[in-house]
Amino acid sequence: MTAAGGSDLEIFRGEVREFLDAYRDLDAFFGQGLRWPEVRAFFAAMGERGWLALGWPEEHGGLGLGPEFEFALWDEVAYSRAARNPLSSGIVARTLVRHGTPEQRSRWLPPIREGALHFSLGYSEPEAGSDLASVRCRAERRGDAYLVNGEKCWQSYAQDMDYLWLLCRTGEPESRARGLTLLMVDLASPGVRVTPLPTLDGDQLNAIELVDVEVPEDHRVGPEDGAWALIGEALADERHIQFPPGRIRRDLEEFVGWAQHEGLAGDPHVRRRLSELAVRAQEADIHAQRVLESMCRGDDAAEAAAANKVVHTLVCQEIASAALEFGGPAAVSDGSRMEQLWLQALWETIGGGTSEVMRGVVAKAALGLAGRR
């Protein structure tokens, strides 16, 4: 990155921080579903500035900026605790840019760019979490529409979203990755039932049942049976913003504030632990920067992103556990931020791909274990 580019990036970060001043009380990075109307308005305000389309090509209404600007934006948003990045402006929009028809891009991209249209990710199923090639939810062609039947689960924010970005099977049952298709399903359609799955931190994931749901053929993205390559591309697009280090910096600052409030900051054992956690937070930051550097070079960042996810998860959990270590059970059961961090960190391991699967990615790519038995 040139010196001029670096200067532009810092100016942009300053603009983002100034913008976020008006949203100090939003605090929806955790529990976004509890404050969705305010979060939706927040995204609309970002859309007015073009920030939901920072990295889109200019010919499709974007600003055409590099991944370093997207990283800076969502890192600052994570630090502010305002919200998490919306699926619609990332995975959905970029897939439409690459593989959508001109009519689809004309119809869907403008409201996504404006923050007016939102999607939930419909990949995982009760028996297809990390192994998406085993998806069973089925879509059958009926004239100029698909009839969809099946189940999805663990969908974030589906209770408030407009559409489901659905991975479903159109090939034979044994077709695995070769028989999967992407559909955009209106969540208000007859036959769609969204059931909450409460989480420990007071928010919810969701289970979605689809019974004879009719989806127009022009809501299919890309070729029939061709979704596998599309979802891989989309995942690669999002790696640099999936686990921003700003969240960890804020976690650590809040733990320090808690220790001071509890009169523990002078305890040598606590001070030593704080020093260790500060180092761990820096490690997480470095891993995130590795992902960003790979993205900026145009390299495959899969291994770096997997390592970043594992480290991010571990450091979040270490910070939350430290409050329990020094404050006892009362520290994580008093309705404070420490309790919220503790409860959320318990299921951080599964979000964005389980840590076990991520470790497998690192082992195969970095240690040369692919193909060994």
Phi, psi and chi 1 to 4 in degrees:
 res  aa     phi    psi   chi1   chi2   chi3   chi4
   1 MET       -  133.8 -173.6 -176.3  -59.4      -
   2 THR   -73.8  165.4   65.4      -      -      -
   3 ALA   -61.6  -39.5      -      -      -      -
   4 ALA   -62.9  -42.7      -      -      -      -
   5 GLY   -61.7  -40.3      -      -      -      -
   6 GLY   -62.4  -41.3      -      -      -      -
   7 SER   -62.8  -45.7  176.0      -      -      -
   8 ASP   -58.8  -38.3  -69.8  -16.6      -      -
   9 LEU   -67.2  -41.9 -171.4   59.2      -      -
  10 GLU   -67.4  -37.3  -71.6  -51.0  -53.4      -
  11 ILE   -61.3  -42.5  -69.3  171.5      -      -
  12 PHE   -63.2  -44.4  176.4   67.8      -      -
  13 ARG   -57.0  -41.2  -89.2 -166.0 -175.9  -94.9
  14 GLY   -62.1  -39.7      -      -      -      -
  15 GLU   -63.9  -40.3  -67.6  174.3   -6.4      -
  16 VAL   -64.5  -45.0  173.4      -      -      -
  17 ARG   -61.5  -40.9  -70.3  170.4 -175.5  155.4
  18 GLU   -63.6  -42.5 -176.9  178.1   -5.3      -
  19 PHE   -60.8  -41.1  165.7   77.7      -      -
  20 LEU   -71.9  -16.4  -69.8  170.0      -      -
  21 ASP   -55.7  -33.8  -79.0  -16.3      -      -
  22 ALA   -76.3   -7.0      -      -      -      -
  23 TYR  -121.3   26.8  -64.2   93.6      -      -
  24 ARG   -58.7  -31.7  -71.0 -179.9 -178.5  -87.6
  25 ASP   -93.7    0.9  -62.9  -31.7      -      -
  26 LEU   -65.5  -52.3 -178.6   51.7      -      -
  27 ASP    49.1   53.2 -162.4   30.0      -      -
  28 ALA  -117.5   15.9      -      -      -      -
  29 PHE   -61.7  -39.1 -171.7   86.0      -      -
  30 PHE  -103.1  140.2  -55.1  124.8      -      -
  31 GLY    69.2   36.2      -      -      -      -
  32 GLN   -58.1  -35.3  178.9  170.3  -59.6      -
  33 GLY   -64.7  -19.3      -      -      -      -
  34 LEU   -81.6  -13.5  -54.8  176.3      -      -
  35 ARG  -134.4   35.4  -54.4 -160.3   64.9  177.2
  36 TRP   -59.8  -43.4  174.8 -117.5      -      -
  37 PRO   -55.8  -41.5  -26.9   36.9      -      -
  38 GLU   -69.5  -37.6  -63.8   94.4  -30.7      -
  39 VAL   -66.4  -40.9  173.4      -      -      -
  40 ARG   -60.9  -41.0 -167.7  176.2 -174.5  116.2
  41 ALA   -65.3  -36.7      -      -      -      -
  42 PHE   -61.5  -46.5  170.7   69.8      -      -
  43 PHE   -63.9  -37.3  -71.8  145.8      -      -
  44 ALA   -63.1  -39.1      -      -      -      -
  45 ALA   -65.3  -37.2      -      -      -      -
  46 MET   -65.8  -38.9  -65.2 -178.0   72.8      -
  47 GLY   -61.7  -36.2      -      -      -      -
  48 GLU   -60.8  -28.0  -70.5  177.3    1.0      -
  49 ARG   -92.4   -0.6  -70.5  159.8  174.9   77.5
  50 GLY    79.7    8.6      -      -      -      -
  51 TRP   -76.9  -17.9  -69.5   -8.0      -      -
  52 LEU   -77.9   -8.2  -64.9 -178.7      -      -
  53 ALA  -127.1   32.3      -      -      -      -
  54 LEU   -53.7  -47.5  -84.6  179.5      -      -
  55 GLY   -97.6   -0.2      -      -      -      -
  56 TRP   -66.7  151.8  -60.5   10.8      -      -
  57 PRO   -61.5  146.4  -21.3   32.9      -      -
  58 GLU   -61.9  -32.6  -66.5 -177.5   44.7      -
  59 GLU   -68.0  -12.5   60.2  -92.8   29.3      -
  60 HIS  -111.5   20.8  -64.8  -62.5      -      -
  61 GLY    91.5    6.0      -      -      -      -
  62 GLY   -91.6 -179.7      -      -      -      -
  63 LEU   -95.8  -10.0  -61.2 -176.8      -      -
  64 GLY    66.9   26.6      -      -      -      -
  65 LEU   -89.0  160.8  -63.2  174.8      -      -
  66 GLY   -77.9  172.0      -      -      -      -
  67 PRO   -63.4  -22.3   18.0  -29.8      -      -
  68 GLU   -65.0  -29.9   65.6  -88.6   24.8      -
  69 PHE   -74.6  -39.5  -75.0   87.1      -      -
  70 GLU   -64.1  -41.0  -69.1 -178.6  -50.2      -
  71 PHE   -60.0  -47.2  176.3   87.1      -      -
  72 ALA   -61.1  -42.8      -      -      -      -
  73 LEU   -60.0  -54.1  172.7   65.1      -      -
  74 TRP   -78.1  -21.2  -65.0  109.6      -      -
  75 ASP   -66.6  -43.7 -171.6   47.9      -      -
  76 GLU   -68.4  -39.0  -67.5  -64.9  -22.2      -
  77 VAL   -64.5  -40.3  172.7      -      -      -
  78 ALA   -65.0  -42.5      -      -      -      -
  79 TYR   -62.3  -36.7  177.9   81.1      -      -
  80 SER   -73.4  -14.5   75.3      -      -      -
  81 ARG    70.0   14.8  -59.3  -73.9 -156.1 -149.4
  82 ALA   -65.2  -51.8      -      -      -      -
  83 ALA  -170.3  174.0      -      -      -      -
  84 ARG   -99.8  157.8  -64.0  177.6 -173.3 -100.1
  85 ASN   -65.7  137.0   55.6  -64.2      -      -
  86 PRO   -75.2  142.6   26.9  -33.4      -      -
  87 LEU   -62.1  -35.2  173.8   73.7      -      -
  88 SER   -61.4  -43.2   53.7      -      -      -
  89 SER   -81.2   -9.6   60.1      -      -      -
  90 GLY  -104.5  -92.7      -      -      -      -
  91 ILE   -55.5  -47.5  -71.9  175.6      -      -
  92 VAL   -65.8  -53.3  172.7      -      -      -
  93 ALA   -62.8  -43.7      -      -      -      -
  94 ARG   -67.5  -34.4  -68.8 -179.9 -174.1  -85.9
  95 THR   -67.9  -39.1  -56.5      -      -      -
  96 LEU   -65.6  -39.1  -71.2  171.9      -      -
  97 VAL   -59.6  -42.7  164.4      -      -      -
  98 ARG   -80.2  -40.9  -73.8 -160.2 -174.1  101.8
  99 HIS  -124.7   -4.4  -58.8  -74.4      -      -
 100 GLY   -75.4  158.6      -      -      -      -
 101 THR   -76.7  161.6   64.8      -      -      -
 102 PRO   -54.4  -38.2  -27.6   36.1      -      -
 103 GLU   -66.1  -40.8  -66.3   76.0   17.1      -
 104 GLN   -64.8  -44.1  -73.4  175.3  -27.5      -
 105 ARG   -62.9  -40.2  -69.5 -166.2  -71.6  -94.3
 106 SER   -65.9  -35.7  176.4      -      -      -
 107 ARG   -81.3  -43.9  173.6  178.6  175.5 -179.0
 108 TRP   -96.2  -34.2  -58.8   92.6      -      -
 109 LEU   -66.2  -43.2  -69.2 -178.6      -      -
 110 PRO   -57.8  -49.5  -28.5   37.8      -      -
 111 PRO   -67.1  -29.3   20.6  -31.2      -      -
 112 ILE   -66.8  -44.9  -69.6  174.5      -      -
 113 ARG   -60.9  -32.8 -177.1  177.6   60.0 -115.8
 114 GLU   -82.8   -6.0  -64.8  163.5    4.3      -
 115 GLY    76.4   24.2      -      -      -      -
 116 ALA  -104.1   -6.8      -      -      -      -
 117 LEU  -135.8  129.3 -172.5   66.3      -      -
 118 HIS  -133.0  147.6  -65.0  -82.4      -      -
 119 PHE  -123.7  150.7  -75.8   73.1      -      -
 120 SER  -110.9  150.5 -177.5      -      -      -
 121 LEU   -87.2  119.8 -168.8   65.8      -      -
 122 GLY  -107.4   64.9      -      -      -      -
 123 TYR  -102.1  -60.3  -73.3  178.9      -      -
 124 SER   -68.0  149.8  -63.3      -      -      -
 125 GLU  -134.2  169.1  -63.2 -178.9    5.0      -
 126 PRO   -54.1  -33.2  -28.8   36.2      -      -
 127 GLU  -118.7   20.3  -62.6 -177.2   18.2      -
 128 ALA  -147.1   75.8      -      -      -      -
 129 GLY   -89.9  -79.4      -      -      -      -
 130 SER   -80.1  -24.6  -61.7      -      -      -
 131 ASP   -95.7   79.6 -179.5   18.5      -      -
 132 LEU   -70.2  -18.0  -67.0 -179.5      -      -
 133 ALA   -67.1  -13.1      -      -      -      -
 134 SER   -97.8   14.6   63.5      -      -      -
 135 VAL   -52.7  137.2  158.3      -      -      -
 136 ARG  -112.0  -23.3  -63.8 -178.4  179.9 -179.4
 137 CYS   -49.9  126.0  179.6      -      -      -
 138 ARG  -115.5  140.4 -173.9  156.5 -168.9   84.0
 139 ALA  -122.9  124.5      -      -      -      -
 140 GLU  -116.4  136.3  -63.3 -176.4   -3.3      -
 141 ARG   -69.4  131.2  -74.7  -73.7  -66.2  -90.5
 142 ARG  -133.9   88.5  -61.2  -70.8  175.3   86.6
 143 GLY    69.4 -121.9      -      -      -      -
 144 ASP   -99.6   27.1   58.3   -3.3      -      -
 145 ALA  -145.8  168.4      -      -      -      -
 146 TYR  -113.3  143.7  -71.6   90.6      -      -
 147 LEU  -107.6  118.6 -156.9   62.6      -      -
 148 VAL  -108.5  132.8 -179.6      -      -      -
 149 ASN  -138.4  135.3  -74.2  -83.9      -      -
 150 GLY   154.2 -171.5      -      -      -      -
 151 GLU  -128.6  146.4  -64.1  178.1   82.4      -
 152 LYS  -129.7  156.2  -65.3  -70.7  174.7  177.9
 153 CYS  -150.1  162.8   62.1      -      -      -
 154 TRP    67.3   28.5  -51.9  -51.9      -      -
 155 GLN   -79.1  127.2  -82.5   65.7   55.5      -
 156 SER   -78.0  132.6  -59.7      -      -      -
 157 TYR    64.3   11.8  -43.4  126.1      -      -
 158 ALA   -60.8  -24.3      -      -      -      -
 159 GLN   -65.4  -19.3   72.5  -86.4   20.6      -
 160 ASP  -115.7   -8.3  -63.9  -48.1      -      -
 161 MET   -80.8  165.5  -61.6  -64.6  102.0      -
 162 ASP   -90.5  -39.1  -55.5  -61.6      -      -
 163 TYR  -135.9  159.0  -80.9   81.9      -      -
 164 LEU  -110.3  125.6 -176.4   67.0      -      -
 165 TRP   -86.3   91.9 -172.7 -111.8      -      -
 166 LEU   -97.0  125.6 -180.0   70.8      -      -
 167 LEU   -96.5  119.4 -177.7   67.0      -      -
 168 CYS  -139.1  166.0   54.9      -      -      -
 169 ARG   -97.6  125.1 -175.3  161.4  -57.0  -77.1
 170 THR  -115.0  -13.9   44.6      -      -      -
 171 GLY   -88.9 -171.8      -      -      -      -
 172 GLU   -66.1  155.4  -64.2  -58.2  -43.5      -
 173 PRO   -53.7  -34.2  -27.6   35.6      -      -
 174 GLU   -89.6    6.9   66.5  -84.2    9.7      -
 175 SER   -71.7  -15.7   59.0      -      -      -
 176 ARG    53.1 -131.2  -62.7  -77.3  -68.2  170.9
 177 ALA   -68.6  -18.0      -      -      -      -
 178 ARG   -77.2  -12.2  -60.2 -175.2  -51.9  -82.7
 179 GLY  -119.0   32.5      -      -      -      -
 180 LEU  -110.3  145.7  -60.6  175.4      -      -
 181 THR  -135.6  148.6  -62.5      -      -      -
 182 LEU  -100.6  128.4  -83.0  174.3      -      -
 183 LEU  -127.8  148.7  -62.0  177.2      -      -
 184 MET  -101.7  112.3  -64.6 -178.8  -73.5      -
 185 VAL  -108.8  123.3  179.7      -      -      -
 186 ASP   -67.2  120.2 -172.8  -21.3      -      -
 187 LEU   -72.2   -8.0  -77.7  166.7      -      -
 188 ALA   -92.0    4.5      -      -      -      -
 189 SER   -67.5  146.4  -60.8      -      -      -
 190 PRO   -57.6  138.3  -23.1   33.6      -      -
 191 GLY    95.3   -4.3      -      -      -      -
 192 VAL   -98.2  126.2  175.8      -      -      -
 193 ARG  -127.0  123.0 -175.8  172.6   68.9  178.0
 194 VAL  -105.4  123.0  178.5      -      -      -
 195 THR  -117.8  128.8  -57.6      -      -      -
 196 PRO   -69.8  143.0   24.2  -32.9      -      -
 197 LEU  -119.1   94.7  -59.1  174.1      -      -
 198 PRO   -59.9  142.1  -21.9   33.5      -      -
 199 THR  -108.9  162.7   54.3      -      -      -
 200 LEU   -61.7  -26.4  -70.1  169.4      -      -
 201 ASP   -88.7    9.8   58.0   -5.8      -      -
 202 GLY    92.7   -5.7      -      -      -      -
 203 ASP   -93.7 -160.0 -157.0  -12.0      -      -
 204 GLN  -152.7  150.0   69.6 -179.0   67.6      -
 205 LEU  -100.2 -173.5  -61.5  172.8      -      -
 206 ASN  -144.0  152.3  -63.6  -83.1      -      -
 207 ALA  -109.2  140.6      -      -      -      -
 208 ILE  -125.8  124.8  -59.1  176.9      -      -
 209 GLU  -106.5  131.8 -177.0 -179.0   11.1      -
 210 LEU  -120.2  117.3  -57.0  105.5      -      -
 211 VAL  -122.8  110.2  179.3      -      -      -
 212 ASP    49.9   46.3  -69.2  -21.6      -      -
 213 VAL   -83.4  124.3  177.7      -      -      -
 214 GLU   -90.4  125.8 -171.9  170.7  -58.5      -
 215 VAL  -124.2  121.0 -179.1      -      -      -
 216 PRO   -57.7  146.2  -23.0   33.8      -      -
 217 GLU   -58.9  -33.0 -178.2 -175.6    5.4      -
 218 ASP   -76.0    3.5   62.7    5.8      -      -
 219 HIS   -95.1    3.6  -76.2   39.6      -      -
 220 ARG   -82.6  136.9 -173.5 -169.7   73.3 -136.5
 221 VAL  -109.5  122.0 -178.7      -      -      -
 222 GLY    77.4 -173.7      -      -      -      -
 223 PRO   -77.0  153.4   27.9  -34.9      -      -
 224 GLU   -62.1  138.9 -172.1  171.7  -66.9      -
 225 ASP    66.7   15.5  -63.0  -23.9      -      -
 226 GLY  -117.0   21.2      -      -      -      -
 227 ALA   -75.6  -25.6      -      -      -      -
 228 TRP   -58.7  -46.5 -166.7 -107.7      -      -
 229 ALA   -65.4  -35.0      -      -      -      -
 230 LEU   -66.1  -43.5  -86.0   61.5      -      -
 231 ILE   -71.8  -28.2   64.3  173.6      -      -
 232 GLY   -67.1  -43.0      -      -      -      -
 233 GLU   -60.9  -44.7  -73.1  179.1   -1.9      -
 234 ALA   -64.3  -39.5      -      -      -      -
 235 LEU   -61.2  -42.3  175.4   62.2      -      -
 236 ALA   -61.1  -35.6      -      -      -      -
 237 ASP   -62.8  -30.6  -76.3  -29.2      -      -
 238 GLU   -99.5   -1.7  -65.3  -75.1  -79.1      -
 239 ARG   -61.1  -33.5  -74.5 -179.7  174.9  133.3
 240 HIS   -77.7  -11.2   59.5  -56.8      -      -
 241 ILE  -120.1    4.3   60.5  174.4      -      -
 242 GLN   -69.3  -40.3  -76.4 -179.7  -34.8      -
 243 PHE  -132.7   78.1  -60.9   99.7      -      -
 244 PRO   -71.1  138.3   24.9  -33.2      -      -
 245 PRO   -68.2  -17.6   24.7  -33.9      -      -
 246 GLY   -57.1  -33.1      -      -      -      -
 247 ARG   -63.0  -43.0  176.8  -97.8  166.9   90.6
 248 ILE   -69.6  -40.2  -68.6  177.8      -      -
 249 ARG   -57.5  -41.5  -68.3 -163.6  -56.1  -86.5
 250 ARG   -69.7  -40.3 -173.8   64.9  178.2  -90.3
 251 ASP   -55.5  -47.6  -77.4   11.1      -      -
 252 LEU   -65.4  -42.5 -177.9   58.8      -      -
 253 GLU   -60.5  -39.6  -72.8 -179.4   10.7      -
 254 GLU   -71.5  -32.3  -69.8  178.3  -15.4      -
 255 PHE   -66.8  -41.6  174.9   66.1      -      -
 256 VAL   -60.8  -44.4  170.7      -      -      -
 257 GLY   -61.1  -39.2      -      -      -      -
 258 TRP   -63.9  -44.6  171.4   84.4      -      -
 259 ALA   -62.4  -39.2      -      -      -      -
 260 GLN   -66.3  -43.5  -68.2  171.7  -21.2      -
 261 HIS   -62.4  -35.0  179.9  -92.5      -      -
 262 GLU   -84.9    0.6  -63.4  -64.4  -43.2      -
 263 GLY    73.6   25.1      -      -      -      -
 264 LEU  -102.2   -8.0  -61.9  172.3      -      -
 265 ALA   -64.5  -22.4      -      -      -      -
 266 GLY   -87.6  -10.5      -      -      -      -
 267 ASP   -67.4  126.1 -174.7  -52.2      -      -
 268 PRO   -61.1  -34.0   18.2  -30.9      -      -
 269 HIS   -67.1  -39.6  -61.2  -68.2      -      -
 270 VAL   -67.7  -43.0  175.1      -      -      -
 271 ARG   -62.4  -39.5  -67.3  176.7   65.7   84.0
 272 ARG   -64.3  -41.8 -178.0 -177.5   63.6 -166.0
 273 ARG   -65.7  -38.9 -172.1   69.4  179.6  120.7
 274 LEU   -60.7  -40.1  -74.1  172.4      -      -
 275 SER   -63.7  -42.9  -62.5      -      -      -
 276 GLU   -63.1  -41.5  -67.0  169.2   -9.9      -
 277 LEU   -68.0  -34.2  -69.9  172.8      -      -
 278 ALA   -63.1  -39.9      -      -      -      -
 279 VAL   -65.1  -42.6  172.1      -      -      -
 280 ARG   -63.3  -37.7  -68.5  -71.9  -77.4  149.6
 281 ALA   -64.6  -37.7      -      -      -      -
 282 GLN   -66.1  -38.3  -75.0  -63.5  -45.0      -
 283 GLU   -59.6  -44.4  -69.3  176.1    2.9      -
 284 ALA   -62.3  -40.4      -      -      -      -
 285 ASP   -61.4  -43.2 -159.7  -41.4      -      -
 286 ILE   -63.2  -41.2  -69.4  169.6      -      -
 287 HIS   -62.1  -41.2  -84.9  -81.1      -      -
 288 ALA   -63.9  -38.5      -      -      -      -
 289 GLN   -67.1  -33.6  -65.4  -67.2  -22.6      -
 290 ARG   -61.9  -42.5  -75.4 -175.8   59.0 -143.5
 291 VAL   -61.8  -46.8  177.6      -      -      -
 292 LEU   -60.9  -44.3  176.8   60.9      -      -
 293 GLU   -60.7  -41.8  -71.5  174.6    4.0      -
 294 SER   -62.7  -42.1  -66.1      -      -      -
 295 MET   -63.5  -42.7  -61.5  -74.7  -70.0      -
 296 CYS   -65.0  -32.2  -71.4      -      -      -
 297 ARG   -80.9  -12.3  -69.9 -165.5  -57.0  -96.3
 298 GLY    82.5   17.4      -      -      -      -
 299 ASP   -84.2  165.9  -63.9  -17.8      -      -
 300 ASP   -74.4  115.3 -176.9   -4.7      -      -
 301 ALA  -100.0   17.4      -      -      -      -
 302 ALA   -60.6  -47.1      -      -      -      -
 303 GLU   -67.2  -43.2  178.4  -92.6  -33.0      -
 304 ALA   -63.5  -39.5      -      -      -      -
 305 ALA   -68.2  -38.4      -      -      -      -
 306 ALA   -64.2  -43.8      -      -      -      -
 307 ALA   -63.5  -39.8      -      -      -      -
 308 ASN   -61.7  -41.9 -178.8   48.1      -      -
 309 LYS   -62.9  -43.9 -165.3  -83.3  173.5  179.9
 310 VAL   -63.7  -47.3  172.7      -      -      -
 311 VAL   -64.8  -43.2  171.5      -      -      -
 312 HIS   -54.9  -47.7  175.3  101.4      -      -
 313 THR   -62.3  -46.8  -65.2      -      -      -
 314 LEU   -63.1  -43.1  -70.2  174.2      -      -
 315 VAL   -68.5  -40.1  176.5      -      -      -
 316 CYS   -56.3  -44.0  -69.7      -      -      -
 317 GLN   -71.2  -34.6  -67.5  171.8  -18.6      -
 318 GLU   -66.5  -40.0  -71.8  167.2   14.4      -
 319 ILE   -64.7  -46.6  -67.3  171.3      -      -
 320 ALA   -64.2  -38.4      -      -      -      -
 321 SER   -67.6  -29.8  -63.5      -      -      -
 322 ALA   -63.2  -35.4      -      -      -      -
 323 ALA   -63.7  -40.7      -      -      -      -
 324 LEU   -66.0  -39.6  176.9   64.1      -      -
 325 GLU   -60.3  -41.8  178.2 -177.1   -9.2      -
 326 PHE  -100.8  -21.3  -66.4  112.7      -      -
 327 GLY  -109.3   -7.1      -      -      -      -
 328 GLY    75.2 -179.1      -      -      -      -
 329 PRO   -54.6  -31.6  -25.7   34.9      -      -
 330 ALA   -62.0  -27.5      -      -      -      -
 331 ALA   -67.8  -25.3      -      -      -      -
 332 VAL  -118.6   26.1  -67.1      -      -      -
 333 SER  -146.0   28.1   59.7      -      -      -
 334 ASP  -115.1   12.6   60.6   -3.5      -      -
 335 GLY    78.4    8.2      -      -      -      -
 336 SER   -85.8  177.3   68.6      -      -      -
 337 ARG   -61.4  -34.7  175.8   71.5   84.6 -170.3
 338 MET   -61.2  -39.2  -72.9  -59.4  103.2      -
 339 GLU   -63.7  -42.9  179.8 -175.3    5.3      -
 340 GLN   -62.0  -43.7 -173.7  177.7   44.5      -
 341 LEU   -64.0  -39.9  -67.0 -178.3      -      -
 342 TRP   -62.1  -50.3  167.7 -102.4      -      -
 343 LEU   -65.8  -41.3  -66.7  174.4      -      -
 344 GLN   -67.4  -39.1 -166.3  -83.6  -26.4      -
 345 ALA   -65.5  -23.9      -      -      -      -
 346 LEU   -63.1  -32.0  -69.5  175.3      -      -
 347 TRP  -111.6   11.2   63.2  -83.4      -      -
 348 GLU   -59.6  -29.8 -177.8   76.6   19.3      -
 349 THR   -57.0  -32.6  -56.5      -      -      -
 350 ILE   -94.0  -17.6   66.5  171.3      -      -
 351 GLY   -70.4  135.1      -      -      -      -
 352 GLY    70.6   23.8      -      -      -      -
 353 GLY   103.3  127.4      -      -      -      -
 354 THR   -62.4  148.8   66.2      -      -      -
 355 SER   -62.3  -31.5  -67.9      -      -      -
 356 GLU   -62.6  -43.6  -68.6   79.2    6.6      -
 357 VAL   -66.7  -39.9  170.6      -      -      -
 358 MET   -62.8  -39.0  -64.0  -60.1  103.1      -
 359 ARG   -63.7  -36.0  -74.2 -172.2  173.3   96.6
 360 GLY   -63.0  -39.7      -      -      -      -
 361 VAL   -61.7  -44.9  171.9      -      -      -
 362 VAL   -62.5  -44.8  173.4      -      -      -
 363 ALA   -61.3  -45.7      -      -      -      -
 364 LYS   -68.0  -42.1  -70.1  179.3  179.9  178.3
 365 ALA   -80.6  -45.0      -      -      -      -
 366 ALA   -87.4  -29.8      -      -      -      -
 367 LEU  -104.3    0.4  -56.4  179.3      -      -
 368 GLY    67.3   35.9      -      -      -      -
 369 LEU   -92.2   -3.3  -61.5 -178.4      -      -
 370 ALA   -60.7  129.2      -      -      -      -
 371 GLY    90.4  -11.7      -      -      -      -
 372 ARG   -76.2  152.2  -67.9 -170.4 -177.4 -177.7
 373 ARG  -119.5      -  -63.1 -175.6 -177.3  -84.2
